[in-house]
Amino acid sequence: MTEREEFYSDIFTCIFEDYGTNSWRQVAAYKWKDLGNKYWGRIVEIGDGDLCNEWHVDKSIITKGINALIKKKVPMNETMRQSMALAYKEKDAGDIDAYDADMILQAGLFGELRYG
């Protein structure tokens, strides 16, 4: 696995193993295999309390989300954006926490930060 692939994989793990940090969604299923860098998951968007949409999440969603945030296509706090851009540049997700990973997920799914 390349450093970039490991970076995306670490963010995926953070999204699916955040243990309820983000109340707008619930994990429906996820699968992660270290060999071959294969992972996918499904989340249910519960929004204001009503089940509304189910989303498939894989590397393409994570890639889309982080690129939208670091390229300023989705507004966010500038200090957080710079920190995320540095993590991306260095291929090190060590400083990306559950809140950051959730922003990456929202940007990838919705093209905006819909839930804070």
Rosetta blueprint (number, residue, H / E / L):
1 M L
2 T L
3 E H
4 R H
5 E H
6 E H
7 F H
8 Y H
9 S H
10 D H
11 I H
12 F H
13 T H
14 C H
15 I H
16 F H
17 E L
18 D L
19 Y L
20 G L
21 T L
22 N L
23 S L
24 W L
25 R E
26 Q E
27 V E
28 A E
29 A E
30 Y E
31 K E
32 W E
33 K E
34 D L
35 L H
36 G H
37 N H
38 K E
39 Y E
40 W E
41 G E
42 R E
43 I E
44 V E
45 E E
46 I L
47 G L
48 D L
49 G L
50 D L
51 L L
52 C L
53 N E
54 E E
55 W E
56 H E
57 V E
58 D L
59 K H
60 S H
61 I H
62 I H
63 T H
64 K H
65 G H
66 I H
67 N H
68 A H
69 L H
70 I H
71 K L
72 K L
73 K L
74 V L
75 P L
76 M L
77 N L
78 E H
79 T H
80 M H
81 R H
82 Q H
83 S H
84 M H
85 A H
86 L H
87 A H
88 Y H
89 K H
90 E H
91 K L
92 D L
93 A H
94 G H
95 D H
96 I L
97 D L
98 A H
99 Y H
100 D H
101 A H
102 D H
103 M H
104 I H
105 L H
106 Q H
107 A H
108 G H
109 L H
110 F H
111 G L
112 E L
113 L L
114 R L
115 Y L
116 G L
